[in-house]
Amino acid sequence: MTPVRTCAGCGRKTAQAELQRFHASGGELAAGAGPGRGVYTCRRLQCFERAHANRAFARTLRATVRVDLSLGRLYT
């Protein structure tokens, strides 16, 4: 059975493989698999920007994280 995750930007539930994963690394948001909690967004820049604007990354990761907006390049 395929794991299902929720997009932090739009709230859509879908297969984990269809989403972009982020994790906290040294107080910064980092893309890809990593240790600890993860947060997912759809593979659309709009979802990434909405998650950032609504502070969904910090809330889901349960940690204060600095979001580098250059991570938006993952969506082009």
mmCIF file of the N, C-alpha and C atoms, coordinates in Angstrom:
data_MODEL
# 
_entry.id   MODEL 
# 
loop_
_atom_site.group_PDB 
_atom_site.id 
_atom_site.type_symbol 
_atom_site.label_atom_id 
_atom_site.label_alt_id 
_atom_site.label_comp_id 
_atom_site.label_asym_id 
_atom_site.label_entity_id 
_atom_site.label_seq_id 
_atom_site.pdbx_PDB_ins_code 
_atom_site.Cartn_x 
_atom_site.Cartn_y 
_atom_site.Cartn_z 
_atom_site.occupancy 
_atom_site.B_iso_or_equiv 
_atom_site.pdbx_formal_charge 
_atom_site.auth_seq_id 
_atom_site.auth_comp_id 
_atom_site.auth_asym_id 
_atom_site.auth_atom_id 
_atom_site.pdbx_PDB_model_num 
ATOM 1   N N  . MET A 1 1  ? 0.840  -1.181 0.000   1.00 0.00 ? 1  MET A N  1 
ATOM 2   C CA . MET A 1 1  ? 0.000  0.000  0.000   1.00 0.00 ? 1  MET A CA 1 
ATOM 3   C C  . MET A 1 1  ? 0.886  1.246  0.000   1.00 0.00 ? 1  MET A C  1 
ATOM 4   N N  . THR A 1 2  ? 0.540  2.222  -0.823  1.00 0.00 ? 2  THR A N  1 
ATOM 5   C CA . THR A 1 2  ? 1.323  3.446  -0.965  1.00 0.00 ? 2  THR A CA 1 
ATOM 6   C C  . THR A 1 2  ? 1.010  4.407  0.182   1.00 0.00 ? 2  THR A C  1 
ATOM 7   N N  . PRO A 1 3  ? 2.058  4.952  0.832   1.00 0.00 ? 3  PRO A N  1 
ATOM 8   C CA . PRO A 1 3  ? 1.814  5.935  1.901   1.00 0.00 ? 3  PRO A CA 1 
ATOM 9   C C  . PRO A 1 3  ? 1.158  7.200  1.335   1.00 0.00 ? 3  PRO A C  1 
ATOM 10  N N  . VAL A 1 4  ? 0.226  7.760  2.085   1.00 0.00 ? 4  VAL A N  1 
ATOM 11  C CA . VAL A 1 4  ? -0.475 8.979  1.686   1.00 0.00 ? 4  VAL A CA 1 
ATOM 12  C C  . VAL A 1 4  ? -0.039 10.107 2.617   1.00 0.00 ? 4  VAL A C  1 
ATOM 13  N N  . ARG A 1 5  ? 0.256  11.261 2.044   1.00 0.00 ? 5  ARG A N  1 
ATOM 14  C CA . ARG A 1 5  ? 0.662  12.436 2.811   1.00 0.00 ? 5  ARG A CA 1 
ATOM 15  C C  . ARG A 1 5  ? -0.202 13.628 2.398   1.00 0.00 ? 5  ARG A C  1 
ATOM 16  N N  . THR A 1 6  ? -0.176 14.682 3.211   1.00 0.00 ? 6  THR A N  1 
ATOM 17  C CA . THR A 1 6  ? -0.979 15.873 2.969   1.00 0.00 ? 6  THR A CA 1 
ATOM 18  C C  . THR A 1 6  ? -0.080 17.045 2.609   1.00 0.00 ? 6  THR A C  1 
ATOM 19  N N  . CYS A 1 7  ? -0.461 17.787 1.591   1.00 0.00 ? 7  CYS A N  1 
ATOM 20  C CA . CYS A 1 7  ? 0.280  18.978 1.171   1.00 0.00 ? 7  CYS A CA 1 
ATOM 21  C C  . CYS A 1 7  ? 0.088  20.072 2.220   1.00 0.00 ? 7  CYS A C  1 
ATOM 22  N N  . ALA A 1 8  ? 1.188  20.682 2.660   1.00 0.00 ? 8  ALA A N  1 
ATOM 23  C CA . ALA A 1 8  ? 1.128  21.752 3.656   1.00 0.00 ? 8  ALA A CA 1 
ATOM 24  C C  . ALA A 1 8  ? 0.595  23.049 3.056   1.00 0.00 ? 8  ALA A C  1 
ATOM 25  N N  . GLY A 1 9  ? 0.562  23.140 1.735   1.00 0.00 ? 9  GLY A N  1 
ATOM 26  C CA . GLY A 1 9  ? 0.083  24.355 1.088   1.00 0.00 ? 9  GLY A CA 1 
ATOM 27  C C  . GLY A 1 9  ? -1.398 24.346 0.813   1.00 0.00 ? 9  GLY A C  1 
ATOM 28  N N  . CYS A 1 10 ? -1.891 23.282 0.166   1.00 0.00 ? 10 CYS A N  1 
ATOM 29  C CA . CYS A 1 10 ? -3.303 23.254 -0.244  1.00 0.00 ? 10 CYS A CA 1 
ATOM 30  C C  . CYS A 1 10 ? -4.140 22.253 0.536   1.00 0.00 ? 10 CYS A C  1 
ATOM 31  N N  . GLY A 1 11 ? -3.510 21.340 1.267   1.00 0.00 ? 11 GLY A N  1 
ATOM 32  C CA . GLY A 1 11 ? -4.243 20.375 2.066   1.00 0.00 ? 11 GLY A CA 1 
ATOM 33  C C  . GLY A 1 11 ? -4.678 19.131 1.306   1.00 0.00 ? 11 GLY A C  1 
ATOM 34  N N  . ARG A 1 12 ? -4.265 19.009 0.049   1.00 0.00 ? 12 ARG A N  1 
ATOM 35  C CA . ARG A 1 12 ? -4.641 17.839 -0.760  1.00 0.00 ? 12 ARG A CA 1 
ATOM 36  C C  . ARG A 1 12 ? -3.898 16.608 -0.265  1.00 0.00 ? 12 ARG A C  1 
ATOM 37  N N  . LYS A 1 13 ? -4.598 15.495 -0.162  1.00 0.00 ? 13 LYS A N  1 
ATOM 38  C CA . LYS A 1 13 ? -3.979 14.228 0.237   1.00 0.00 ? 13 LYS A CA 1 
ATOM 39  C C  . LYS A 1 13 ? -3.682 13.433 -1.021  1.00 0.00 ? 13 LYS A C  1 
ATOM 40  N N  . THR A 1 14 ? -2.455 12.931 -1.119  1.00 0.00 ? 14 THR A N  1 
ATOM 41  C CA . THR A 1 14 ? -2.056 12.160 -2.293  1.00 0.00 ? 14 THR A CA 1 
ATOM 42  C C  . THR A 1 14 ? -0.899 11.240 -1.930  1.00 0.00 ? 14 THR A C  1 
ATOM 43  N N  . ALA A 1 15 ? -0.482 10.423 -2.884  1.00 0.00 ? 15 ALA A N  1 
ATOM 44  C CA . ALA A 1 15 ? 0.618  9.478  -2.654  1.00 0.00 ? 15 ALA A CA 1 
ATOM 45  C C  . ALA A 1 15 ? 1.901  10.233 -2.327  1.00 0.00 ? 15 ALA A C  1 
ATOM 46  N N  . GLN A 1 16 ? 2.645  9.711  -1.392  1.00 0.00 ? 16 GLN A N  1 
ATOM 47  C CA . GLN A 1 16 ? 3.884  10.335 -0.941  1.00 0.00 ? 16 GLN A CA 1 
ATOM 48  C C  . GLN A 1 16 ? 4.845  10.592 -2.095  1.00 0.00 ? 16 GLN A C  1 
ATOM 49  N N  . ALA A 1 17 ? 4.898  9.683  -3.057  1.00 0.00 ? 17 ALA A N  1 
ATOM 50  C CA . ALA A 1 17 ? 5.829  9.802  -4.180  1.00 0.00 ? 17 ALA A CA 1 
ATOM 51  C C  . ALA A 1 17 ? 5.522  10.996 -5.086  1.00 0.00 ? 17 ALA A C  1 
ATOM 52  N N  . GLU A 1 18 ? 4.308  11.517 -5.033  1.00 0.00 ? 18 GLU A N  1 
ATOM 53  C CA . GLU A 1 18 ? 3.911  12.643 -5.877  1.00 0.00 ? 18 GLU A CA 1 
ATOM 54  C C  . GLU A 1 18 ? 4.189  13.996 -5.235  1.00 0.00 ? 18 GLU A C  1 
ATOM 55  N N  . LEU A 1 19 ? 4.691  14.008 -4.006  1.00 0.00 ? 19 LEU A N  1 
ATOM 56  C CA . LEU A 1 19 ? 4.913  15.246 -3.267  1.00 0.00 ? 19 LEU A CA 1 
ATOM 57  C C  . LEU A 1 19 ? 6.403  15.519 -3.077  1.00 0.00 ? 19 LEU A C  1 
ATOM 58  N N  . GLN A 1 20 ? 6.731  16.778 -2.799  1.00 0.00 ? 20 GLN A N  1 
ATOM 59  C CA . GLN A 1 20 ? 8.108  17.186 -2.485  1.00 0.00 ? 20 GLN A CA 1 
ATOM 60  C C  . GLN A 1 20 ? 8.258  17.196 -0.975  1.00 0.00 ? 20 GLN A C  1 
ATOM 61  N N  . ARG A 1 21 ? 9.282  16.491 -0.458  1.00 0.00 ? 21 ARG A N  1 
ATOM 62  C CA . ARG A 1 21 ? 9.479  16.423 0.992   1.00 0.00 ? 21 ARG A CA 1 
ATOM 63  C C  . ARG A 1 21 ? 10.519 17.442 1.432   1.00 0.00 ? 21 ARG A C  1 
ATOM 64  N N  . PHE A 1 22 ? 10.288 18.006 2.612   1.00 0.00 ? 22 PHE A N  1 
ATOM 65  C CA . PHE A 1 22 ? 11.232 18.916 3.258   1.00 0.00 ? 22 PHE A CA 1 
ATOM 66  C C  . PHE A 1 22 ? 11.433 18.457 4.696   1.00 0.00 ? 22 PHE A C  1 
ATOM 67  N N  . HIS A 1 23 ? 12.575 18.818 5.265   1.00 0.00 ? 23 HIS A N  1 
ATOM 68  C CA . HIS A 1 23 ? 12.856 18.532 6.667   1.00 0.00 ? 23 HIS A CA 1 
ATOM 69  C C  . HIS A 1 23 ? 13.673 19.684 7.244   1.00 0.00 ? 23 HIS A C  1 
ATOM 70  N N  . ALA A 1 24 ? 13.793 19.728 8.557   1.00 0.00 ? 24 ALA A N  1 
ATOM 71  C CA . ALA A 1 24 ? 14.588 20.761 9.218   1.00 0.00 ? 24 ALA A CA 1 
ATOM 72  C C  . ALA A 1 24 ? 16.022 20.271 9.355   1.00 0.00 ? 24 ALA A C  1 
ATOM 73  N N  . SER A 1 25 ? 16.957 21.145 9.014   1.00 0.00 ? 25 SER A N  1 
ATOM 74  C CA . SER A 1 25 ? 18.371 20.812 9.138   1.00 0.00 ? 25 SER A CA 1 
ATOM 75  C C  . SER A 1 25 ? 19.106 22.037 9.668   1.00 0.00 ? 25 SER A C  1 
ATOM 76  N N  . GLY A 1 26 ? 19.486 21.985 10.926  1.00 0.00 ? 26 GLY A N  1 
ATOM 77  C CA . GLY A 1 26 ? 20.209 23.108 11.521  1.00 0.00 ? 26 GLY A CA 1 
ATOM 78  C C  . GLY A 1 26 ? 19.403 24.396 11.544  1.00 0.00 ? 26 GLY A C  1 
ATOM 79  N N  . GLY A 1 27 ? 18.098 24.305 11.768  1.00 0.00 ? 27 GLY A N  1 
ATOM 80  C CA . GLY A 1 27 ? 17.256 25.485 11.842  1.00 0.00 ? 27 GLY A CA 1 
ATOM 81  C C  . GLY A 1 27 ? 16.820 26.031 10.494  1.00 0.00 ? 27 GLY A C  1 
ATOM 82  N N  . GLU A 1 28 ? 17.163 25.328 9.425   1.00 0.00 ? 28 GLU A N  1 
ATOM 83  C CA . GLU A 1 28 ? 16.764 25.749 8.083   1.00 0.00 ? 28 GLU A CA 1 
ATOM 84  C C  . GLU A 1 28 ? 15.953 24.653 7.425   1.00 0.00 ? 28 GLU A C  1 
ATOM 85  N N  . LEU A 1 29 ? 15.085 25.059 6.506   1.00 0.00 ? 29 LEU A N  1 
ATOM 86  C CA . LEU A 1 29 ? 14.295 24.109 5.740   1.00 0.00 ? 29 LEU A CA 1 
ATOM 87  C C  . LEU A 1 29 ? 15.177 23.521 4.647   1.00 0.00 ? 29 LEU A C  1 
ATOM 88  N N  . ALA A 1 30 ? 15.216 22.205 4.555   1.00 0.00 ? 30 ALA A N  1 
ATOM 89  C CA . ALA A 1 30 ? 16.034 21.527 3.548   1.00 0.00 ? 30 ALA A CA 1 
ATOM 90  C C  . ALA A 1 30 ? 15.150 20.571 2.752   1.00 0.00 ? 30 ALA A C  1 
ATOM 91  N N  . ALA A 1 31 ? 15.424 20.473 1.467   1.00 0.00 ? 31 ALA A N  1 
ATOM 92  C CA . ALA A 1 31 ? 14.639 19.606 0.586   1.00 0.00 ? 31 ALA A CA 1 
ATOM 93  C C  . ALA A 1 31 ? 15.139 18.171 0.663   1.00 0.00 ? 31 ALA A C  1 
ATOM 94  N N  . GLY A 1 32 ? 14.233 17.239 0.415   1.00 0.00 ? 32 GLY A N  1 
ATOM 95  C CA . GLY A 1 32 ? 14.587 15.833 0.329   1.00 0.00 ? 32 GLY A CA 1 
ATOM 96  C C  . GLY A 1 32 ? 14.449 15.095 1.634   1.00 0.00 ? 32 GLY A C  1 
ATOM 97  N N  . ALA A 1 33 ? 14.816 13.836 1.582   1.00 0.00 ? 33 ALA A N  1 
ATOM 98  C CA . ALA A 1 33 ? 14.728 12.978 2.761   1.00 0.00 ? 33 ALA A CA 1 
ATOM 99  C C  . ALA A 1 33 ? 15.768 13.397 3.780   1.00 0.00 ? 33 ALA A C  1 
ATOM 100 N N  . GLY A 1 34 ? 15.434 13.258 5.020   1.00 0.00 ? 34 GLY A N  1 
ATOM 101 C CA . GLY A 1 34 ? 16.356 13.607 6.092   1.00 0.00 ? 34 GLY A CA 1 
ATOM 102 C C  . GLY A 1 34 ? 15.824 13.067 7.398   1.00 0.00 ? 34 GLY A C  1 
ATOM 103 N N  . PRO A 1 35 ? 16.585 13.241 8.453   1.00 0.00 ? 35 PRO A N  1 
ATOM 104 C CA . PRO A 1 35 ? 16.172 12.711 9.744   1.00 0.00 ? 35 PRO A CA 1 
ATOM 105 C C  . PRO A 1 35 ? 15.006 13.499 10.337  1.00 0.00 ? 35 PRO A C  1 
ATOM 106 N N  . GLY A 1 36 ? 14.218 12.840 11.141  1.00 0.00 ? 36 GLY A N  1 
ATOM 107 C CA . GLY A 1 36 ? 13.148 13.522 11.866  1.00 0.00 ? 36 GLY A CA 1 
ATOM 108 C C  . GLY A 1 36 ? 11.885 13.724 11.058  1.00 0.00 ? 36 GLY A C  1 
ATOM 109 N N  . ARG A 1 37 ? 11.088 14.670 11.535  1.00 0.00 ? 37 ARG A N  1 
ATOM 110 C CA . ARG A 1 37 ? 9.799  14.960 10.917  1.00 0.00 ? 37 ARG A CA 1 
ATOM 111 C C  . ARG A 1 37 ? 9.974  15.533 9.522   1.00 0.00 ? 37 ARG A C  1 
ATOM 112 N N  . GLY A 1 38 ? 8.992  15.282 8.688   1.00 0.00 ? 38 GLY A N  1 
ATOM 113 C CA . GLY A 1 38 ? 9.002  15.829 7.341   1.00 0.00 ? 38 GLY A CA 1 
ATOM 114 C C  . GLY A 1 38 ? 7.720  16.576 7.067   1.00 0.00 ? 38 GLY A C  1 
ATOM 115 N N  . VAL A 1 39 ? 7.781  17.454 6.097   1.00 0.00 ? 39 VAL A N  1 
ATOM 116 C CA . VAL A 1 39 ? 6.611  18.198 5.657   1.00 0.00 ? 39 VAL A CA 1 
ATOM 117 C C  . VAL A 1 39 ? 6.596  18.126 4.132   1.00 0.00 ? 39 VAL A C  1 
ATOM 118 N N  . TYR A 1 40 ? 5.417  18.029 3.561   1.00 0.00 ? 40 TYR A N  1 
ATOM 119 C CA . TYR A 1 40 ? 5.290  17.810 2.124   1.00 0.00 ? 40 TYR A CA 1 
ATOM 120 C C  . TYR A 1 40 ? 4.485  18.916 1.458   1.00 0.00 ? 40 TYR A C  1 
ATOM 121 N N  . THR A 1 41 ? 4.819  19.198 0.193   1.00 0.00 ? 41 THR A N  1 
ATOM 122 C CA . THR A 1 41 ? 4.010  20.088 -0.631  1.00 0.00 ? 41 THR A CA 1 
ATOM 123 C C  . THR A 1 41 ? 3.813  19.418 -1.984  1.00 0.00 ? 41 THR A C  1 
ATOM 124 N N  . CYS A 1 42 ? 2.734  19.832 -2.659  1.00 0.00 ? 42 CYS A N  1 
ATOM 125 C CA . CYS A 1 42 ? 2.533  19.392 -4.041  1.00 0.00 ? 42 CYS A CA 1 
ATOM 126 C C  . CYS A 1 42 ? 3.710  19.910 -4.857  1.00 0.00 ? 42 CYS A C  1 
ATOM 127 N N  . ARG A 1 43 ? 3.893  19.394 -6.017  1.00 0.00 ? 43 ARG A N  1 
ATOM 128 C CA . ARG A 1 43 ? 4.999  19.836 -6.863  1.00 0.00 ? 43 ARG A CA 1 
ATOM 129 C C  . ARG A 1 43 ? 4.603  21.082 -7.661  1.00 0.00 ? 43 ARG A C  1 
ATOM 130 N N  . ARG A 1 44 ? 4.002  22.055 -6.951  1.00 0.00 ? 44 ARG A N  1 
ATOM 131 C CA . ARG A 1 44 ? 3.619  23.334 -7.553  1.00 0.00 ? 44 ARG A CA 1 
ATOM 132 C C  . ARG A 1 44 ? 4.187  24.453 -6.697  1.00 0.00 ? 44 ARG A C  1 
ATOM 133 N N  . LEU A 1 45 ? 4.752  25.455 -7.331  1.00 0.00 ? 45 LEU A N  1 
ATOM 134 C CA . LEU A 1 45 ? 5.326  26.592 -6.621  1.00 0.00 ? 45 LEU A CA 1 
ATOM 135 C C  . LEU A 1 45 ? 4.277  27.282 -5.757  1.00 0.00 ? 45 LEU A C  1 
ATOM 136 N N  . GLN A 1 46 ? 3.052  27.336 -6.223  1.00 0.00 ? 46 GLN A N  1 
ATOM 137 C CA . GLN A 1 46 ? 1.975  27.984 -5.475  1.00 0.00 ? 46 GLN A CA 1 
ATOM 138 C C  . GLN A 1 46 ? 1.784  27.331 -4.102  1.00 0.00 ? 46 GLN A C  1 
ATOM 139 N N  . CYS A 1 47 ? 1.872  26.022 -4.026  1.00 0.00 ? 47 CYS A N  1 
ATOM 140 C CA . CYS A 1 47 ? 1.715  25.327 -2.742  1.00 0.00 ? 47 CYS A CA 1 
ATOM 141 C C  . CYS A 1 47 ? 2.886  25.628 -1.809  1.00 0.00 ? 47 CYS A C  1 
ATOM 142 N N  . PHE A 1 48 ? 4.094  25.685 -2.349  1.00 0.00 ? 48 PHE A N  1 
ATOM 143 C CA . PHE A 1 48 ? 5.271  26.020 -1.546  1.00 0.00 ? 48 PHE A CA 1 
ATOM 144 C C  . PHE A 1 48 ? 5.112  27.426 -0.965  1.00 0.00 ? 48 PHE A C  1 
ATOM 145 N N  . GLU A 1 49 ? 4.727  28.379 -1.805  1.00 0.00 ? 49 GLU A N  1 
ATOM 146 C CA . GLU A 1 49 ? 4.577  29.762 -1.361  1.00 0.00 ? 49 GLU A CA 1 
ATOM 147 C C  . GLU A 1 49 ? 3.464  29.895 -0.319  1.00 0.00 ? 49 GLU A C  1 
ATOM 148 N N  . ARG A 1 50 ? 2.365  29.175 -0.503  1.00 0.00 ? 50 ARG A N  1 
ATOM 149 C CA . ARG A 1 50 ? 1.267  29.231 0.459   1.00 0.00 ? 50 ARG A CA 1 
ATOM 150 C C  . ARG A 1 50 ? 1.690  28.633 1.796   1.00 0.00 ? 50 ARG A C  1 
ATOM 151 N N  . ALA A 1 51 ? 2.409  27.520 1.772   1.00 0.00 ? 51 ALA A N  1 
ATOM 152 C CA . ALA A 1 51 ? 2.885  26.894 3.010   1.00 0.00 ? 51 ALA A CA 1 
ATOM 153 C C  . ALA A 1 51 ? 3.832  27.839 3.752   1.00 0.00 ? 51 ALA A C  1 
ATOM 154 N N  . HIS A 1 52 ? 4.670  28.549 3.026   1.00 0.00 ? 52 HIS A N  1 
ATOM 155 C CA . HIS A 1 52 ? 5.583  29.508 3.636   1.00 0.00 ? 52 HIS A CA 1 
ATOM 156 C C  . HIS A 1 52 ? 4.804  30.673 4.248   1.00 0.00 ? 52 HIS A C  1 
ATOM 157 N N  . ALA A 1 53 ? 3.856  31.234 3.499   1.00 0.00 ? 53 ALA A N  1 
ATOM 158 C CA . ALA A 1 53 ? 3.075  32.378 3.970   1.00 0.00 ? 53 ALA A CA 1 
ATOM 159 C C  . ALA A 1 53 ? 2.249  32.043 5.213   1.00 0.00 ? 53 ALA A C  1 
ATOM 160 N N  . ASN A 1 54 ? 1.757  30.830 5.295   1.00 0.00 ? 54 ASN A N  1 
ATOM 161 C CA . ASN A 1 54 ? 0.922  30.412 6.426   1.00 0.00 ? 54 ASN A CA 1 
ATOM 162 C C  . ASN A 1 54 ? 1.724  29.776 7.560   1.00 0.00 ? 54 ASN A C  1 
ATOM 163 N N  . ARG A 1 55 ? 3.040  29.818 7.462   1.00 0.00 ? 55 ARG A N  1 
ATOM 164 C CA . ARG A 1 55 ? 3.946  29.238 8.475   1.00 0.00 ? 55 ARG A CA 1 
ATOM 165 C C  . ARG A 1 55 ? 3.702  27.751 8.701   1.00 0.00 ? 55 ARG A C  1 
ATOM 166 N N  . ALA A 1 56 ? 3.266  27.065 7.656   1.00 0.00 ? 56 ALA A N  1 
ATOM 167 C CA . ALA A 1 56 ? 2.953  25.642 7.763   1.00 0.00 ? 56 ALA A CA 1 
ATOM 168 C C  . ALA A 1 56 ? 4.208  24.786 7.947   1.00 0.00 ? 56 ALA A C  1 
ATOM 169 N N  . PHE A 1 57 ? 5.343  25.224 7.408   1.00 0.00 ? 57 PHE A N  1 
ATOM 170 C CA . PHE A 1 57 ? 6.576  24.444 7.561   1.00 0.00 ? 57 PHE A CA 1 
ATOM 171 C C  . PHE A 1 57 ? 6.951  24.345 9.039   1.00 0.00 ? 57 PHE A C  1 
ATOM 172 N N  . ALA A 1 58 ? 7.015  25.478 9.726   1.00 0.00 ? 58 ALA A N  1 
ATOM 173 C CA . ALA A 1 58 ? 7.386  25.480 11.144  1.00 0.00 ? 58 ALA A CA 1 
ATOM 174 C C  . ALA A 1 58 ? 6.351  24.742 11.988  1.00 0.00 ? 58 ALA A C  1 
ATOM 175 N N  . ARG A 1 59 ? 5.082  24.940 11.680  1.00 0.00 ? 59 ARG A N  1 
ATOM 176 C CA . ARG A 1 59 ? 4.023  24.293 12.457  1.00 0.00 ? 59 ARG A CA 1 
ATOM 177 C C  . ARG A 1 59 ? 4.081  22.774 12.310  1.00 0.00 ? 59 ARG A C  1 
ATOM 178 N N  . THR A 1 60 ? 4.251  22.289 11.091  1.00 0.00 ? 60 THR A N  1 
ATOM 179 C CA . THR A 1 60 ? 4.271  20.846 10.860  1.00 0.00 ? 60 THR A CA 1 
ATOM 180 C C  . THR A 1 60 ? 5.540  20.211 11.407  1.00 0.00 ? 60 THR A C  1 
ATOM 181 N N  . LEU A 1 61 ? 6.669  20.899 11.262  1.00 0.00 ? 61 LEU A N  1 
ATOM 182 C CA . LEU A 1 61 ? 7.937  20.358 11.751  1.00 0.00 ? 61 LEU A CA 1 
ATOM 183 C C  . LEU A 1 61 ? 8.101  20.532 13.257  1.00 0.00 ? 61 LEU A C  1 
ATOM 184 N N  . ARG A 1 62 ? 7.225  21.345 13.850  1.00 0.00 ? 62 ARG A N  1 
ATOM 185 C CA . ARG A 1 62 ? 7.291  21.631 15.288  1.00 0.00 ? 62 ARG A CA 1 
ATOM 186 C C  . ARG A 1 62 ? 8.638  22.220 15.676  1.00 0.00 ? 62 ARG A C  1 
ATOM 187 N N  . ALA A 1 63 ? 9.142  23.100 14.815  1.00 0.00 ? 63 ALA A N  1 
ATOM 188 C CA . ALA A 1 63 ? 10.421 23.754 15.066  1.00 0.00 ? 63 ALA A CA 1 
ATOM 189 C C  . ALA A 1 63 ? 10.464 25.059 14.277  1.00 0.00 ? 63 ALA A C  1 
ATOM 190 N N  . THR A 1 64 ? 11.228 26.008 14.769  1.00 0.00 ? 64 THR A N  1 
ATOM 191 C CA . THR A 1 64 ? 11.427 27.249 14.037  1.00 0.00 ? 64 THR A CA 1 
ATOM 192 C C  . THR A 1 64 ? 12.429 26.984 12.930  1.00 0.00 ? 64 THR A C  1 
ATOM 193 N N  . VAL A 1 65 ? 12.033 27.236 11.699  1.00 0.00 ? 65 VAL A N  1 
ATOM 194 C CA . VAL A 1 65 ? 12.921 27.012 10.564  1.00 0.00 ? 65 VAL A CA 1 
ATOM 195 C C  . VAL A 1 65 ? 12.954 28.252 9.684   1.00 0.00 ? 65 VAL A C  1 
ATOM 196 N N  . ARG A 1 66 ? 14.126 28.534 9.141   1.00 0.00 ? 66 ARG A N  1 
ATOM 197 C CA . ARG A 1 66 ? 14.282 29.626 8.184   1.00 0.00 ? 66 ARG A CA 1 
ATOM 198 C C  . ARG A 1 66 ? 14.032 29.040 6.799   1.00 0.00 ? 66 ARG A C  1 
ATOM 199 N N  . VAL A 1 67 ? 13.135 29.662 6.058   1.00 0.00 ? 67 VAL A N  1 
ATOM 200 C CA . VAL A 1 67 ? 12.784 29.171 4.727   1.00 0.00 ? 67 VAL A CA 1 
ATOM 201 C C  . VAL A 1 67 ? 13.503 30.010 3.695   1.00 0.00 ? 67 VAL A C  1 
ATOM 202 N N  . ASP A 1 68 ? 14.419 29.404 2.973   1.00 0.00 ? 68 ASP A N  1 
ATOM 203 C CA . ASP A 1 68 ? 15.136 30.077 1.895   1.00 0.00 ? 68 ASP A CA 1 
ATOM 204 C C  . ASP A 1 68 ? 14.258 30.004 0.653   1.00 0.00 ? 68 ASP A C  1 
ATOM 205 N N  . LEU A 1 69 ? 13.813 31.160 0.172   1.00 0.00 ? 69 LEU A N  1 
ATOM 206 C CA . LEU A 1 69 ? 12.891 31.175 -0.955  1.00 0.00 ? 69 LEU A CA 1 
ATOM 207 C C  . LEU A 1 69 ? 13.528 30.645 -2.252  1.00 0.00 ? 69 LEU A C  1 
ATOM 208 N N  . SER A 1 70 ? 14.845 30.475 -2.264  1.00 0.00 ? 70 SER A N  1 
ATOM 209 C CA . SER A 1 70 ? 15.487 29.888 -3.446  1.00 0.00 ? 70 SER A CA 1 
ATOM 210 C C  . SER A 1 70 ? 15.105 28.408 -3.594  1.00 0.00 ? 70 SER A C  1 
ATOM 211 N N  . LEU A 1 71 ? 14.510 27.814 -2.561  1.00 0.00 ? 71 LEU A N  1 
ATOM 212 C CA . LEU A 1 71 ? 14.022 26.439 -2.685  1.00 0.00 ? 71 LEU A CA 1 
ATOM 213 C C  . LEU A 1 71 ? 12.911 26.362 -3.736  1.00 0.00 ? 71 LEU A C  1 
ATOM 214 N N  . GLY A 1 72 ? 12.347 27.485 -4.089  1.00 0.00 ? 72 GLY A N  1 
ATOM 215 C CA . GLY A 1 72 ? 11.332 27.536 -5.124  1.00 0.00 ? 72 GLY A CA 1 
ATOM 216 C C  . GLY A 1 72 ? 11.829 27.039 -6.463  1.00 0.00 ? 72 GLY A C  1 
ATOM 217 N N  . ARG A 1 73 ? 13.142 27.007 -6.642  1.00 0.00 ? 73 ARG A N  1 
ATOM 218 C CA . ARG A 1 73 ? 13.719 26.518 -7.903  1.00 0.00 ? 73 ARG A CA 1 
ATOM 219 C C  . ARG A 1 73 ? 13.425 25.039 -8.127  1.00 0.00 ? 73 ARG A C  1 
ATOM 220 N N  . LEU A 1 74 ? 13.057 24.316 -7.073  1.00 0.00 ? 74 LEU A N  1 
ATOM 221 C CA . LEU A 1 74 ? 12.716 22.900 -7.196  1.00 0.00 ? 74 LEU A CA 1 
ATOM 222 C C  . LEU A 1 74 ? 11.456 22.686 -8.015  1.00 0.00 ? 74 LEU A C  1 
ATOM 223 N N  . TYR A 1 75 ? 10.668 23.722 -8.190  1.00 0.00 ? 75 TYR A N  1 
ATOM 224 C CA . TYR A 1 75 ? 9.375  23.601 -8.833  1.00 0.00 ? 75 TYR A CA 1 
ATOM 225 C C  . TYR A 1 75 ? 9.374  24.034 -10.294 1.00 0.00 ? 75 TYR A C  1 
ATOM 226 N N  . THR A 1 76 ? 10.503 24.379 -10.829 1.00 0.00 ? 76 THR A N  1 
ATOM 227 C CA . THR A 1 76 ? 10.543 24.827 -12.231 1.00 0.00 ? 76 THR A CA 1 
ATOM 228 C C  . THR A 1 76 ? 10.874 23.701 -13.178 1.00 0.00 ? 76 THR A C  1 
# 
